[in-house]
Amino acid sequence: MKSSERFIRCSDALVRILESEGVKFIFGHPGEQILPFYDALKNSPIKHILMRHEQGAAHAADGYARVSGNFGVCVASAGPGALNLVMGIATAYKDSIPLIVITGDVPTQLEGDNVFQEIDTVDIFKPITLKTFNIQNGEDGILKLKEAVKMIKYGKKGPVYLNFPKDILNSHINESLLNYDVRYQPKTDFREINDAIELIKSSKRPLILAGAGIIWSGGVEKFRSFVEKVRIPVVTTYHARGVLSEDNPLSLGMVGLRGTEAANFAGRNCDVLIALGSRFSERTTVGLGDCKIIHVNIDENVLMGDIKILGNIGAFLKEIENIETQKWIDNLQNYPKYHEINIDYAEIPIKPQKAVAEILDASEDSTIVNDAGSHTTWVTLLKKVLRPSSLIFSGGFGPMGYGVPAAVGASLANLKKSVVVITGDGGFQMTSQELATVAQEKLPIVICIINNESLGIIKQWQETFYKGGFQVELENPDFLQLAKSYHINAERVDSPGDVFKAVKEALKLKKPYLIDVMVDKEEMIPLPKVVP
């Protein structure tokens, strides 16, 4: 060993790399096998956010990534800790959310002996991550973390998983390895760009399908300028809502299962569809007809259509010229861009759609975090999204309990903005322990529980298709007392007008607050006008 060489612990090196990448928060829950990493984190400017469950850590990292535009980081220990991350990692994978996921594991000398908390987490995570790394030594760990960061910064988005045995976290590596540059070059293929340009020029009814890849590419402003220049109408996927403000005349709203009439008419009548940074999920394609498709995406695994362009969306946008679309745009103005939902009710308890409308009106420019349940449909139908990442929701996986922990990450990503969670009484109880995190961090999060004392949407499906509800009625705790036990102020409302007032007053406090909104138990969501 040369006298000038310096060696540092692998865990310290990992933290140094994350610091150099601008990581500000790590969401996690400590356990025995990840303790060397936590020891390294003690002296770091990176703030660790102690979640009360590892699922919450993954959802919080996910929420942070969606709002900040940067990758999120979550950590857990071996065995149970790692497996508790699975729900949140699957959620991020389905929605292409960039996460670095780090777990500790049993020491290498014990691997394969079926020791305490040993399980093959690498194979478990493979189907729900872009890539998994089972780290073999300290040097390997440093290089793989650098590779993981490059992948999700410059390639397709999603979680990358790194599993570190405890002895490797404690091992020492040459400090010079921190300066090693891992190269990563995403594949591109623009061979069909001229065919795409000619097809768009010849079209009479072109339509842009905007996906969340526009957000992750950092191209929102470029996209907005492009749309104004070429004058092509836009429909969006759920996660791209707001890439073009929904009050823009060229925005037709979301397309597909819960899409607007204008968006679905355009989707079924366009002659050329320009899909940018989206994948064609079954909930999107129900709003599309038979047309030529130009698909631009950085992920070759999702490319489909007549013309496939593998690469960055920004590079594609530079190539498109002005075309004549005014007649097509004028025709689309005959179809409503917003859902017509009646909220003119005075009944007590309040109708859920009326409650959601009042929450949205009172929230103004707050970030809305949506959970899973019947309230989700009301939010989707009633919310006008003016900026990207202002409405976040797990669309591809839809786990109950996403709302509160995701709001933790969303709030930390932008502490200047208030965050409003809209959740159901069922979903809230999946991760209600994260109230402790909200309180400990003093986050300005307003949690609105749409309380119908049941698993509302499942009850509706049972009554519609299975001749009656079964095991969907909830005997709820007193949510106000629960909130107060975490030192969070709370109130209960059930009347039109009172919901708006409660949310408005809660937001002024800039503190954690819970509102239990008692709603009509029998009100059902409207069935979609289009079905898969």
N, C-alpha and C positions, 0 to 999 in steps of 0.2 A: 504494500500500500504506500502510495506517495504521501509525503508529509503534508502536501498542500491539499490533499483530498479531504472533504468533509462529508460526514455521514449523518443522516437524520432518520428518525423513525418514519416508517411508511405512513402511519396515520397522520403525522404532522405534515408530510408531503402532500397528502390528499387534501387536507384543509388549505394548504398554501395554494394549490392549483385552483380550488374553488374560489378563494379570495381573489386570485389574479383574473378570474372570469367575471368578477363583479357580483358574486353571490352575496346577498344581504341577509337572507333568512334560510334556515334549514328547519324543516318540520319533522318531528320525530318523537320517539319514545325509547328511552334507554333500556338496555338489557345486558346480561353478562358478556355475551360474545362481541358486542359492539363498543364496549367500554373504552378500549384504546382510542377509538375515534372521538368519543366524547371527551376524553382527557386532552386530546389535541385541540378540541374545539373551545376548551375553557379559556384559552388565551387569545382567541381569534376575535376580530371585529364582527365576524358573522354572528348574528343573533340566532340562537336556537329557540324555537317555539315548541314548548312542551305540550303536545296533544295528549288527550286522555285515552286515545285508542289509535292503533296504527292505521286503521281505515281512515280516521280523521286526518292523519298526517298526509296520506296520499291525496285525499280530496283537497286539503288545504294547499298543498304544493300545486295541484291542478288549478285551483282558483287563482292562486298567485300568478301562474304562468299565463292564464287567459287574460288577466287584466293588465299585467306588466308587459307582456310581449316577450319576456325572457323565459328561459327554462326554469322550472321549479326543482327543488331538491327535497327528497324525503329519505329518512333512515330508520332502520329497525334492527332488532337483534335476530338471533337464529330462531328456527322452528316456529313457535306460535307467533312471535313478533313479525317474522317475514310473511307468514301466511295471512296474518291480519291485514297486510298491505294489498292483498290480491284484488279485493273489490275495487279499491281506488285506482290501482294500476290498470285493471281491465277497463275501467271508465275512461281513463286518459288515453289508452290505446285505441278504443273505438272512436274517439273524437280527435285523434292525432294531436295530443297535447304533449309538448316536450318536457320530459322529466328525467332527472338523474336519480336512480333508485339504488341505495347502498344498504346492504345488510351485512352484519357479522355472522360468523358461522363457527362451528366447533373447530378446534385446532386440527391441523392436517394429520397429526399422528393418531388422531382418534377417528378419522374419517373411515366409514365403512364398517365400523364396529357396532352400529345401532345404539350409540350412546345417547345420553339425555339430550333431548331437543334436536337430535340430528334427523334431517329429512332432506331429500333431494329438491331443494328449492329452485335450482337452475332449470330443471326440466319442467317444473310447475309454471315458471314465469315465461318460458319460451313462447307459448302461443299468444301471450298478451304483451309482448315487448317487441321493439324493433330488433333488439339483439340482447343476448345474455352473455355475461363473462363470469366464468368460475376462475377466480384469480389463483395463479400457481405460485407466485412469489412476489416480493416487494416491487421489483423492477417491472414485472408484468402488470401489477396493479396500477402503477403510475402511468404507464403507456396506454393501458386500456381506458383509464379515466380520461386521459387527453383525447383519445380516439372517440370516446362516447360524446364528449362535449362538441367536438368537431362535427360529428354525425348529425346531432340535433340542431346545431346552429346553421349548418350549410346544406344539409340534406333534408329528406322527408322528416316529418315531425312525429314524435311519439316517445314512449318511455324506453330508456336503456337501463338494464339491470346489471349491477356488479356485486358479486358475492365474495366477501373477504373472510377467510378463516382468521381466528383471533391471533394466532401466532404470526401470521403474515402482517397483520396490522401493527404488531409489536416489532417486526423485523426492521433492520436498518438498510437504507439505500444510499447510494452516492448522491449528494445534493445536486451535483451538476445535471442529473437526469431531469430536474425541474425545467431546465432550459431547452430540453430536447423538443423539437418541433415535429409533431405527428402530422403527416400530410393526409388530407382527405379531399378528394375531388369527386363531387357528385356527377353521375353520368348525365349527359345532355344529348339530345338528338333533334336538331332543327331542320332536318332534310326536307320536311314537308311544309316549311313556312310559306313558300311561294304558292303552293297549292291552296293553303289556307287563305292567303290574301286574295287570290283570284275568286275563291268561293264566296268570300264575304262581299267582294265588289259586285258580284253577279246576283247577290241575294236581294229579294224584295222585302222580306220580313225577318231580318236578323234579330236575334235575341241573345243577351249575355246571361249565362247562369254563373253567378258569383259564389265562390266557395271560400271557406276560411283560410285557404292557402294564400289569399290576397293579404290577409292580416299578418300571417306568419312570415310572409316575404318582406314585410315592411313597406308594402306598396299601396297602402290605402289612398294616400294623397295623389300618387301617380295614377291610380285607377280612376279616381274621381275626375281628374283632369282629362284623362283619356275618354271617359264616357261623355263629358261635356263637348269634347272636340268631335267625336265621331257620331254622336247623337243616336246611339243604339240603346233601346230600352233594356232594363236590368231586372232580373228576378234573382232571388238568393236562396241558399240553403238556410237552415235554422241558424247555424253558427256564424254565418256571414252577414246576418242582419245588421244593418248600420254601416256596412262598408260604403254604401251610398245612402245618404240620409233618406229615410222613408217618407219624408215630405218633399223630396225632389221629384219634379214632374216625370223624370225618366225612371224612377223607381216604381216597380209594380208590386213590391212586397215579396213575401216568401212563396215559393212554389211547392206543390205537392200535397200531401195528406191534409194538412191544415192551412194550405195556401190560400191566397186571396183569389177572388174570381178573376181579376185582371191578370194575375200571374199565371193562373192555370189556363186561361184562354190563350194567352200569349204562348205558353209552353206547348199547347196542343195545335197551334196554328202557325208557328214560325216555320220558315223554310230552312234556316241555318241556326243551329244552337252553338254558341261559343262558350264552352264550359271552362272556367278559369279557377284552378285550385280547388276543385270539388271532386267528390266521388259520387257515383250514381247509386245512392241508396234506394231501397224500394219505396221509401216514404217520399223521395223526390220524384222518382220516375213516374208515379201515378199522375203527375201533373204534366207530363210530356207526351207529345205525339210523335208522328213519323216524320222525321226531318234529317237533314245532314248534320253531323256532329263534328265539331272541331274541339278536341279535348287537350288542354294544356295543364300539365301537372308534373311535379318533380318526382313523383312516385310512379315508376313504370308499372307497378303491380295493379294500379287502378285505371290505367289508361284504356279507353275504349272509344269506339266511334269510327267515323270515316277517315278523319285526319288526326293523327296522334303526334303531339309535340311534347317531348320530354325535356323539361327545363324550367327555368325561372320565369314567372309570369311577367315581370318587368321587361325582360328582354323581348318577349313576344309583343307587348303593347306598343313598343317603339315602331313596329313594322306596319301597323294598320293605318290606312289613310281614311279620309272622309268618304262617306257614301251617302246616298239619298235615302232617308228613312222617314221623312215627315208624314207621308200618307199613312204609313204603318203606325206611327206614333199617334196620329190623330184618331185612328180607328180604335186603338187601345184605350183611349180616354172614355169610351162608352161603357167600360166595365169597371166596377168598384174596386179600388185598391185597398180598401180597408173592410174588415168584417163588420157587418151590421148586427151588433149585439144589443138587445134591449136591456138597459140598466135603469129604466124608469120604474123602480119599485119602492114602495114605502113600508113593506111588511117588516115585522119583527118576529123572529130573528131575521136578520138581513140575508138577502139572497147572495150566494157566493160570488156571482159575477158582479153584483153591485159592490160587494166588499173589495174585490180585486181592483175594480175600476177606481174606487176611492183611494186604495193604497197607492196605485200607480199615479194618480193625480197629485197626491200629497208628496210623493217621492221626488217629483220633478227630475232633477239631473243626477239623482243618486244612482249608483250601480245596483241593479236588481239581480239577485241570485235566486234562481228558481229550483225547487226540489222536484220530486216526482209524485204525481197524483192528479186528481181531477182539477185541482187549482192550476196545474201546469197548462191545461188547455185554455182556461180563461185568460191566463197571462199571455199566452201565445196569440189569442184572438184579439185581445184588447190593447196590447202594448204597441205603441209606435216607437220604433228604434231609430234614433237619429245619429248615433255614433257607434262604431264597432266596440265590442267587448263591454257594452253597457248593460247587456242582458246576457247572463251566462247560465248555462243549463247543460246537464249531461244528456245529450240527444241520442247518441248511439247506443248507450247501455241503460240509462235511466234508472240508476239505483235509488231507492228510497234512502233518505238520510244524507244526500249530497249537500243540501243547502247550507246548514250551519257551519260545518268545517270548511267548505269551499269559500264561505263568506269570510272566514278568518284570513285565508290567503288573499282574497280579493281586497280586503280592507288594508292589509299590510302592503299590498302592491301600490296603493294610492291612498295614503292616510288623509289627504285633503278632501276626499270625497266620502260622503256617507254611503253605507251599504244597507240595503233593505232586503231581507230574506223573506220570501213567500213560500211557506211550507204547509203541509197538512199535519193533522194530529198524529197520523200514522207514521209518516216520514220523519217528523221531528223526533219521535221516540226511538228511532233507530240510532241516532247519534247525539242525543240530548246531553250526554256527558261533556260535550265540547262547550257547553255553557261555561264550564270552569275555565277553559282557555280564553273565551271571550272576556270573561270577568278579569282574569289575571292580567291580560294584556290591555285592559281598559279600551277596547275597540269600539268605535262609534257604529255599532251594528244594531239595527232595529229588526227584531224577529217577529214576523206576523204569522201566527198559526191560524189557518183556515180550519176551524174546528167543527166538523159535522159528526163527531163521535162515531166514526166508522172509517173503514177503508173504502172511501167513496166510489172511486172508479171501478174497483173490483165488485163492489156491491151492485153498481149499475150494470156491469156485464152479466153478473149472475141473474139479476132480475130480468134482464133483456133476453138472455139466451138459455138460462138454466132454471127457469121457473122459481126463482126466489133466492134470497141471500142466505149464506151459510158461513159462519165463523168470520164475519166482517164487522160486527158491532164491537166498539171499543169502550171499555170502562176506564176512562182516562183518569190520571191523577189530577190534582189541582195544579195546573201549570203556573199559576201565579205564585203559589207557595214554593214550587220547585225553583222558579227563577229567583225568588227572594232568598232561598237557601244558598244560592250562589252569589248573593249580594247584588242582584240585578233587579232594578225596578220593573214593575209589571202592572198591567191593568187588563180588565176584561170589557169588551164592548159587544153589542149585538144589534145596534140600530143604525139605519141610514144616516149619514152625516157625522155620526160619532167616530166611525172608522177613520175618515179623513182627518178629523180633529186630533185623534189620538196619534196618528202617524206624524202629522205636522208638528205637534208638540214634542214628540219623542225625538225627532230629528234636530230640533233646536238644542237639545241637551248635549248632543255630541258625546253620548255615553251609551253603553249597552242598555237595551230596553226590549222588553217582550210584551207583545199585545196578543191576547187570546181572543180571537174573533169568532164568536158563536154564530153559526150560519144555519140556514134552512137545511135540515137533514135530508129532505126528499128531493131537492133540486138536482137535476141531472145535466151533464154536459151535452151539447148537441152532437149528434153523430156526424162524422165528416161527410161532405158532399161527394168526395171522391174516396174510393176504397182501394186498397192494394189488390 
